[in-house]
Amino acid sequence: MGKKGTPHRKWSKEEKLRLIRLHLDEHNSIREIERKYGVGHSLVSAWVKRYLEDGE
């Protein structure tokens, strides 16, 4: 479930990868990414987990 009051947003593969790289390569916390880009914490966590398990 998304944040209350925010519209559902479709993230492109490129956008997801950019946010994953911010976390893994540039050591931004998931919380920082959540606040800066308005994406839910659990969503970013799921993308990172999937990336680490399956690659790009």
Order of alpha helices (4+ residues) and beta strands (2+ residues): alpha-alpha-alpha
